[in-house]
C-alpha cells in the first residue's frame, strides 16, 4: 500500500496438510493488510463516496463483510485448511481471547493448551540421574506445527513467559483434547521452557479440580435421607401433621429460630447457646416439593462449579452461606422460623456470579459462554424478585435467600480458585470483597448479639422481609 495504489485482495494458499505456522503468518498478513487499507488515503476517499447502491454502507463495512467471508472456501464448505483459519480467526481476535489483555497472567497450577511453534520456546526432558536433554522442536515427529498438547503451568517469568509441565498429547488442531488418552511421555519429565503467553490457551471446561462432585452429592444425599427417615418415623410434631407432601419434616431442635415458644420466649441461639441452629436448618424441609426443588437446584448449579473449583472450596463456601444466611436473617427477618437448604442454594448462585467475575475470559473458551450463564442466572433472580414483589409467600425466607447470595458472591471472590490473575482482580476486587465480607458479618453479629427481643433496624422497614416483632 502506498499513496497511489491500494491492493484490494489477498490470497492465502494452503495445502491440505495442517500448518499452524503458515496459517498464522497468512492471518498476520491479512490482518496487517486490512489495517493498512483502513489507514490509507484512498480508503478515506472511497469512504466518502460509499456504495452508490447502498449509501449507508461504506467501504469499511464491505471490507468487514469480506473478512467474515474469508474463512470459507468458494463452495461455502469448511475444509481442513479453512477450519484452521476459522480457529485462528477466533484465537487472535482481542475480544475473544484473554491472551490479549495486557495485564493478564495465568496462575500456577492451571491447565493450558500449548500451541507448537518450534522457534518460540524450548523443550527439555529430565530424568533422575541424567543431565537435562533439550529436544529439537524444529525436527521432531511428535511436536509439529499444527498440533498442541496439554500442560500445567509451573512458573511465570517477568517477561510474561511460562514454564509448563507436559500433561498429555500431542493432539491435532481439529480435535478436542482427550484426557483419558495415555500420555506419550512421562508427565513429570517433560517441560516446555519460557513459553510466550500468546501460545497458551486456558480452557475453562478443562480446569477440573475434582473429577466427581462428592461435596454436592454428599450434602444432597444426607438432606434427602434425613427427609425420608423423618417422614417414615414421624406423623406429627409441634408444627402439625407430617407427611410426604405436608408438614415440616424435621426435629424442631434443628430449625433456625431465634426465639423460643411462648411464654418462655427464650433467646435460643445467643442466650441458650443452641448455635447448631445456624447450620442444622438445612436438613429440614417442608414437603417433597420443597426438598425436590432445593436438591435439583443445588445439584444442577453446584456440581459443575465444584468440579472446577474443588470439593473443599465449594463445601466450605456452601456452609458459610448457610450460616451467613441465618445470621443475616437474624436482623433482617428475626421472627421467622426457617427450614430448608435454600440458603446453600442461593450461596451457589452467588458463587456463580463470583466465578464469572474472576474467570470471565477463561469461560469464553468453555462449552457454555459466560453470557449464556448470565442469562440463566438473571432469569432465576428475576423470578425470585417477581415473587418477592408481587406474589410473596409467608413461608419463604427471602432474607436467607439474600444473605446466602451475598455470602456466595463476596465469599466466592475470596475462596474460588483463580485461573487467571490481573492487577484489577488482585489489588481492587479482592481487597474490596474482604472489606465487604467483614462489614456484612460484623454488622450482622453486632445486631444479633445486642438486640433482644430481636428486631429489624428501622432503616429496613421498607424492605418488608417479614414480621418485625
Secondary structure as UniProt FT lines:
FT   HELIX           20..39
FT   HELIX           41..49
FT   TURN            55..56
FT   HELIX           59..69
FT   TURN            70..71
FT   TURN            74..75
FT   HELIX           80..91
FT   TURN            94..96
FT   HELIX           98..100
FT   TURN            102..103
FT   STRAND          105..106
FT   TURN            108..109
FT   STRAND          111..115
FT   TURN            118..120
FT   STRAND          122..125
FT   TURN            128..129
FT   STRAND          133..135
FT   TURN            137..138
FT   TURN            145..146
FT   STRAND          147..156
FT   TURN            158..159
FT   STRAND          161..172
FT   TURN            173..174
FT   TURN            179..180
FT   TURN            187..189
FT   STRAND          190..196
FT   HELIX           197..199
FT   STRAND          200..201
FT   HELIX           204..206
FT   HELIX           214..233
FT   STRAND          236..237
FT   TURN            238..239
FT   STRAND          240..241
FT   STRAND          248..249
FT   HELIX           252..254
FT   TURN            262..264
FT   TURN            268..272
FT   TURN            275..276
FT   HELIX           277..280
FT   HELIX           281..283
FT   STRAND          285..286
FT   HELIX           287..309
FT   HELIX           311..332
FT   TURN            334..335
FT   HELIX           342..363
FT   TURN            364..365
FT   HELIX           370..390
FT   TURN            394..395
FT   HELIX           398..415
FT   STRAND          420..421
FT   HELIX           423..424
FT   HELIX           425..429
FT   HELIX           430..450
FT   HELIX           458..463
//
